[in-house]
Structure formats: structure tokens, C-alpha cells
């Protein structure tokens, strides 16, 4: 009898355990928790600069805000490929987010080069004020939306400069110089207007090209020059500030549409909320980069007022030539020009 009761108790425990397993299976089948866990690969071509810092800050803030429902993976220094590869990845959903100068996304739409054209901004401070105008951002993000990407943030990285192996102090010195540029018609035309020869090249290839003499100079910003140690090969910086390096953060629409509404909201809001922190970081970084450049033997010069005026005239005219070739480019340029002209 005792044996019978023990067997009955054993069968009861097994039945109870089986019931719990079945219930747990049902709960797991309907619970949304795991379905709301996402990985966000966030790419940039640069390293140890504002764009890289943006992703690192974004990762910390977003993972906290979502209680780790979204994990952000940071990929600087073109680890996920160059501009064409990152643009393609965003559109296909294989890369969830990327931050880069706006014209690097021209592979998706040629209009992305327009916000970086000469003639739209007076100086660095004007650029910073313009970027905060909602209508300006919307104009850029509308282009992104038409190409399967969602605009998340925009930041004034800096106005451009050049570095050269040999000293350059006036517009005439640009003649015949082979200068690395971004692969946009606008930037290539601007360099050609100054008398240089444009050489589109991906960022990882630039320093070796300088060292080997394949190119004579580079168009970019001080933060890139210091981060990639261009001072080891080319120490002559010309601060021309003719057009901007305007960074935009874009999110893959395929990824964005997979997110539930609450996470969509947090993804976008976090991208905007951290912008003031990055603006402050960049101001401090420009100061430290300036010191680092000169400490490493780098020189910084500006064009004379007359030469600067001539450079502005040439590059602005080149921008008009580019946009005149395409109605969509012209429409966007005119739209942005109206906005920038309204900002003091």
C-alpha cells in the first residue's frame, strides 16, 4: 500500500511538472520579450572623432533608455565597408545605422551632395545655427526617406580645410595639385575650380597615398587629419572653410519598421537628445586637435582676404554649375539656400 501511494505521489509530481512545462511553453510562445530584442550595427568611416564619439554616446544612452532591448554595436574606421557599402547596407537592412558626411550617401541619391555645396554657409557659426533649423533637417531627411533611410540627426562637424605635402598659401598654389576628395560631383568640381585635380579615394587609402606621393593633398577637416595622423606625411594645413562637413545619422528603414512604436520613438529621440553633448565635445576637440596638430609640427595658414574671396567665388560658381545639370538638385539647392539665407 505504501508502495502504491509512493508511486501515485511520483506520478502526481511528474504530471505537475509536465503541466508547468506546458504552461511555460505557452507563455514563451506568446510573450513578446524576446521578439523585442534587437541589434543595431552603427557604422562610420572615421575613428576617434566626433562621429565615432556620437556612436559611443548613442550606444550608452539608447541601451539604458530601452533597458537593453536594443543592443548597439559600434563599427568605426570603415569596418563595415566604405561609403558605397554602408549606403547599400542601410538600404538593404544589413547595417542598421550609419553616421557620415552627408555627401557620402550620394550612391543612394545625388541630392545628398547638395547640403555640402559651397555658397550656402557664411562661416562655422552660421553652419551650426542652420543645422538646428527644423526645415533644413527636413529637407535632407526627405531625401533619405525617399531612398529607404530614416534621418535621425544632423551635426555641424566643421568647415573644410586642406592639408598638403608642400606649402600652399594662395589660390595659385592649388594649380596641378592632386587632392583627395569625397566621391561627389560637387566636391570634385569645387577642387577643380581652385585649379586642383580631384582624386576620389576611400578614407583608409588616404595616408598611404600621401606617404607614397600618389596625392599631394587632402580635403577634409582637422579632426580627421589628427585622428589619422596625416601630420606624419603632410604638415601644411590651409583653413579655407569653403564648404561644410555636415554629418548626418541615418537609420535603415527596414530595421526601423521592424521596431515596435515605443522603440521607434526612443531610437529617434535619443539621436536628437545627445546632439548638444556632441556639439560641446566637438568644440573642445577642435581646440585640442589644433594643439595636437601644431605640437606634431603641423602648420596652419589662411588665404589672404583677396584670395579667400576669389576661392569663394570660384567654388560657389562651381556649385551652381553642378546643380544646374539636374532639376532635383537645383530644387533642393534653392530650398536650402532660402533657409540658410534666412538665418543670421
C-alpha positions as CSV (number, residue, x, y, z in Angstrom):
1,X,0.0,0.0,0.0
2,X,2.8,2.4,0.9
3,X,4.5,1.5,-2.4
4,X,1.3,2.3,-4.2
5,X,0.9,5.6,-2.5
6,X,4.5,6.5,-3.3
7,X,4.0,5.6,-6.9
8,X,0.9,7.7,-7.0
9,X,2.8,10.7,-5.5
10,X,5.6,10.2,-8.1
11,X,3.1,10.2,-10.9
12,X,1.4,13.3,-9.5
13,X,4.7,15.1,-9.3
14,X,5.5,14.1,-12.9
15,X,2.1,15.3,-14.1
16,X,2.5,18.6,-12.2
17,X,6.0,19.1,-13.7
18,X,4.7,18.3,-17.2
19,X,1.8,20.8,-16.7
20,X,4.2,23.5,-15.7
21,X,6.4,22.8,-18.7
22,X,3.3,23.0,-21.0
23,X,2.2,26.3,-19.4
24,X,5.7,27.7,-19.7
25,X,5.8,26.8,-23.3
26,X,2.5,28.6,-24.0
27,X,3.8,31.7,-22.1
28,X,7.0,31.7,-24.1
29,X,5.2,31.3,-27.3
30,X,3.0,34.4,-26.8
31,X,5.4,36.5,-24.7
32,X,6.8,39.4,-26.8
33,X,10.0,39.9,-24.8
34,X,12.5,38.1,-27.0
35,X,10.8,39.4,-30.1
36,X,11.6,42.9,-29.0
37,X,15.3,42.3,-28.6
38,X,17.3,44.0,-31.5
39,X,20.8,44.5,-32.5
40,X,21.8,47.8,-34.1
41,X,25.1,47.8,-36.0
42,X,26.1,51.5,-36.1
43,X,28.9,52.3,-38.7
44,X,31.2,55.2,-39.5
45,X,34.3,55.6,-41.7
46,X,36.2,57.7,-39.1
47,X,37.7,56.8,-35.7
48,X,38.4,58.8,-32.6
49,X,36.5,61.8,-33.8
50,X,33.0,63.3,-33.3
51,X,31.3,60.7,-35.5
52,X,32.8,57.9,-33.6
53,X,32.1,59.6,-30.3
54,X,28.5,60.1,-31.4
55,X,28.0,56.4,-31.8
56,X,29.6,55.6,-28.4
57,X,27.4,58.1,-26.6
58,X,24.4,56.9,-28.5
59,X,25.1,53.3,-27.5
60,X,25.2,54.2,-23.8
61,X,22.1,56.3,-23.9
62,X,20.0,54.0,-26.1
63,X,20.7,50.8,-24.3
64,X,19.8,52.5,-21.0
65,X,16.6,54.1,-22.4
66,X,15.4,50.8,-23.9
67,X,16.5,48.7,-20.9
68,X,18.8,46.8,-23.2
69,X,16.1,45.8,-25.6
70,X,18.3,47.3,-28.3
71,X,22.0,46.5,-28.3
72,X,24.2,48.9,-30.2
73,X,27.4,47.5,-31.8
74,X,30.0,50.2,-32.7
75,X,31.9,49.9,-36.0
76,X,34.3,52.8,-36.7
77,X,37.1,53.1,-39.3
78,X,35.2,51.6,-42.2
79,X,34.9,48.2,-40.5
80,X,31.6,47.6,-42.3
81,X,33.0,48.9,-45.6
82,X,33.4,52.3,-47.3
83,X,30.7,54.7,-48.3
84,X,29.0,52.7,-51.1
85,X,28.9,49.6,-48.9
86,X,27.5,51.4,-45.9
87,X,24.9,53.1,-48.0
88,X,23.9,49.8,-49.6
89,X,23.8,48.2,-46.2
90,X,21.4,50.8,-44.9
91,X,19.0,50.4,-47.8
92,X,19.1,46.6,-47.6
93,X,18.8,46.5,-43.8
94,X,22.2,44.7,-43.3
95,X,23.5,47.8,-41.5
96,X,21.0,49.4,-39.1
97,X,22.6,52.9,-38.8
98,X,25.5,55.0,-40.1
99,X,26.9,58.4,-39.5
100,X,28.9,60.2,-42.2
101,X,29.3,63.5,-44.1
102,X,26.0,63.9,-45.9
103,X,27.6,63.7,-49.4
104,X,28.9,60.2,-48.8
105,X,25.4,58.9,-49.3
106,X,25.3,60.1,-52.9
107,X,25.2,56.4,-54.0
108,X,21.6,56.4,-52.9
109,X,20.7,59.8,-54.3
110,X,22.7,62.5,-55.9
111,X,20.8,65.1,-53.9
112,X,22.8,64.2,-50.8
113,X,25.7,66.3,-52.1
114,X,23.6,69.5,-52.1
115,X,23.8,70.4,-48.4
116,X,27.6,70.2,-48.6
117,X,28.0,72.6,-51.6
118,X,29.8,75.9,-51.4
119,X,27.8,79.1,-51.2
120,X,25.3,78.0,-48.6
121,X,27.0,79.0,-45.4
122,X,28.8,82.1,-44.3
123,X,31.1,80.5,-41.7
124,X,31.3,77.9,-39.0
125,X,29.0,79.6,-36.6
126,X,26.4,80.1,-39.4
127,X,26.6,76.4,-40.2
128,X,25.9,75.5,-36.6
129,X,22.8,77.7,-36.5
130,X,21.5,76.5,-39.8
131,X,21.8,72.8,-38.8
132,X,19.4,73.4,-35.9
133,X,16.6,74.7,-38.2
134,X,13.9,72.1,-38.5
135,X,13.1,72.9,-42.1
136,X,16.7,72.4,-43.0
137,X,16.8,69.0,-41.5
138,X,13.5,68.0,-43.0
139,X,14.8,68.9,-46.5
140,X,17.7,66.4,-46.0
141,X,15.7,63.8,-44.3
142,X,13.1,63.9,-47.0
143,X,15.8,62.7,-49.4
144,X,16.7,59.9,-47.1
145,X,13.1,58.8,-46.7
146,X,12.8,58.5,-50.5
147,X,15.7,56.1,-50.5
148,X,14.8,53.7,-47.7
149,X,16.6,55.5,-44.8
150,X,15.3,57.4,-41.8
151,X,17.0,60.7,-40.8
152,X,17.9,60.7,-37.1
153,X,20.3,63.6,-36.5
154,X,22.4,66.2,-38.2
155,X,25.5,67.9,-36.8
156,X,28.0,70.5,-37.9
157,X,31.3,68.6,-37.9
158,X,33.3,71.6,-39.2
159,X,34.1,73.6,-42.3
160,X,36.6,72.0,-44.6
161,X,40.4,72.5,-44.8
162,X,43.1,71.2,-47.0
163,X,46.4,69.6,-46.0
164,X,49.3,69.5,-48.4
165,X,52.8,67.9,-48.5
166,X,54.2,71.2,-49.9
167,X,53.3,74.7,-48.5
168,X,50.2,76.3,-50.1
169,X,49.4,79.9,-49.3
170,X,47.4,81.2,-52.2
171,X,44.8,80.1,-54.8
172,X,47.5,79.9,-57.5
173,X,49.3,77.2,-55.4
174,X,46.4,74.8,-55.9
175,X,47.2,74.5,-59.6
176,X,48.0,70.9,-60.6
177,X,47.8,69.6,-57.1
178,X,46.3,66.1,-56.8
179,X,43.8,66.4,-54.0
180,X,41.8,63.6,-52.3
181,X,38.1,64.3,-52.3
182,X,34.8,62.6,-51.5
183,X,33.2,61.0,-54.4
184,X,30.6,63.7,-55.1
185,X,30.5,65.8,-58.2
186,X,30.1,68.9,-56.1
187,X,33.4,68.4,-54.2
188,X,35.3,67.4,-57.3
189,X,34.0,70.4,-59.2
190,X,35.0,72.7,-56.3
191,X,38.6,71.4,-56.2
192,X,38.8,71.7,-60.0
193,X,37.6,75.3,-59.8
194,X,40.5,76.0,-57.5
195,X,42.9,74.6,-60.0
196,X,43.5,71.2,-58.4
197,X,43.0,67.7,-59.7
198,X,40.3,65.7,-57.8
199,X,41.1,62.2,-56.7
200,X,38.2,60.4,-55.1
201,X,39.5,57.9,-52.6
202,X,38.2,55.9,-49.6
203,X,39.5,57.1,-46.2
204,X,41.7,54.1,-45.3
205,X,43.7,54.6,-48.5
206,X,44.5,58.3,-47.9
207,X,47.5,58.2,-45.6
208,X,49.4,55.6,-47.7
209,X,48.7,57.7,-50.8
210,X,50.1,60.8,-49.1
211,X,53.2,58.9,-48.0
212,X,53.8,57.4,-51.4
213,X,53.2,60.7,-53.3
214,X,50.1,59.4,-55.1
215,X,48.3,62.5,-54.0
216,X,49.6,65.9,-53.0
217,X,46.9,66.9,-50.5
218,X,43.6,66.0,-48.9
219,X,40.3,67.9,-48.4
220,X,38.6,67.1,-45.1
221,X,38.6,68.6,-41.5
222,X,41.1,69.0,-38.8
223,X,39.6,66.2,-36.7
224,X,40.2,63.7,-39.5
225,X,43.7,65.0,-40.1
226,X,44.7,64.4,-36.5
227,X,42.9,61.2,-35.9
228,X,44.6,59.6,-39.0
229,X,48.0,61.2,-38.3
230,X,48.2,63.0,-41.6
231,X,50.8,65.2,-40.0
232,X,53.3,62.4,-40.5
233,X,53.1,62.9,-44.2
234,X,51.6,66.3,-44.9
235,X,52.1,69.2,-42.4
236,X,50.7,72.2,-44.3
237,X,47.1,72.9,-43.4
238,X,45.2,75.6,-45.3
239,X,42.0,76.6,-43.4
240,X,39.7,77.6,-46.3
241,X,36.3,76.9,-44.8
242,X,34.7,77.0,-48.3
243,X,32.1,74.3,-47.7
244,X,30.9,72.2,-44.7
245,X,31.5,68.8,-43.4
246,X,27.9,68.1,-42.3
247,X,27.4,64.8,-40.5
248,X,24.1,63.0,-40.7
249,X,23.0,59.9,-38.9
250,X,20.7,57.7,-40.9
251,X,18.8,54.5,-39.8
252,X,17.8,51.7,-42.1
253,X,14.0,51.9,-42.7
254,X,13.9,48.1,-42.9
255,X,15.3,48.0,-39.4
256,X,13.2,50.9,-38.2
257,X,9.9,49.3,-39.4
258,X,10.7,46.1,-37.5
259,X,10.7,48.0,-34.2
260,X,7.6,48.4,-32.1
261,X,6.4,52.0,-31.9
262,X,7.8,52.6,-28.4
263,X,11.3,51.7,-29.6
264,X,11.0,53.7,-32.8
265,X,10.3,56.7,-30.7
266,X,13.3,56.1,-28.4
267,X,15.6,55.5,-31.3
268,X,14.8,58.8,-32.8
269,X,14.6,60.9,-29.6
270,X,17.9,59.6,-28.4
271,X,19.7,60.5,-31.6
272,X,18.5,64.1,-31.2
273,X,18.9,64.4,-27.4
274,X,22.6,63.7,-27.5
275,X,23.4,66.4,-30.1
276,X,24.2,69.2,-27.6
277,X,26.6,67.0,-25.8
278,X,28.4,66.2,-29.0
279,X,28.5,69.9,-30.0
280,X,30.2,70.7,-26.8
281,X,32.6,67.7,-27.3
282,X,33.4,68.9,-30.8
283,X,34.2,72.4,-29.7
284,X,36.6,71.1,-27.1
285,X,38.0,68.6,-29.6
286,X,38.8,71.3,-32.2
287,X,40.8,73.2,-29.7
288,X,42.7,70.1,-28.6
289,X,43.2,68.9,-32.2
290,X,44.6,72.3,-33.2
291,X,47.2,72.0,-30.4
292,X,47.9,68.4,-31.3
293,X,48.5,69.4,-35.0
294,X,50.9,72.1,-34.2
295,X,52.7,70.0,-31.5
296,X,53.4,67.4,-34.1
297,X,55.0,70.0,-36.4
298,X,51.9,70.9,-38.4
299,X,51.4,74.4,-39.7
300,X,48.0,76.2,-40.1
301,X,47.6,79.1,-42.6
302,X,44.7,81.0,-44.1
303,X,44.4,82.5,-47.6
304,X,44.7,86.3,-47.9
305,X,41.4,88.2,-47.9
306,X,41.6,88.7,-51.7
307,X,42.5,85.0,-52.3
308,X,39.8,83.8,-49.9
309,X,37.2,86.0,-51.8
310,X,38.4,84.5,-55.1
311,X,38.2,81.0,-53.7
312,X,34.6,81.6,-52.5
313,X,33.7,83.0,-55.9
314,X,35.1,80.0,-57.8
315,X,33.7,77.3,-55.6
316,X,30.2,78.9,-55.4
317,X,30.2,79.2,-59.2
318,X,31.2,75.5,-59.4
319,X,28.3,74.6,-57.1
320,X,25.8,76.5,-59.4
321,X,27.2,74.6,-62.4
322,X,26.6,71.2,-60.7
323,X,23.0,72.0,-59.6
324,X,22.1,73.5,-63.0
325,X,22.5,70.0,-64.5
326,X,19.6,68.5,-62.6
327,X,16.2,69.8,-61.7
328,X,16.1,67.8,-58.4
329,X,19.5,69.1,-57.4
330,X,18.5,72.7,-58.3
331,X,15.2,72.4,-56.4
332,X,16.9,71.2,-53.2
333,X,19.7,73.8,-53.5
334,X,17.2,76.6,-53.9
335,X,15.2,75.3,-51.0
336,X,18.3,75.1,-48.7
337,X,19.5,78.5,-49.9
338,X,16.3,80.1,-48.9
339,X,16.6,78.5,-45.4
340,X,20.3,79.4,-44.9
341,X,19.8,83.0,-46.1
342,X,17.1,83.4,-43.5
343,X,19.4,82.5,-40.7
344,X,21.6,85.3,-39.4
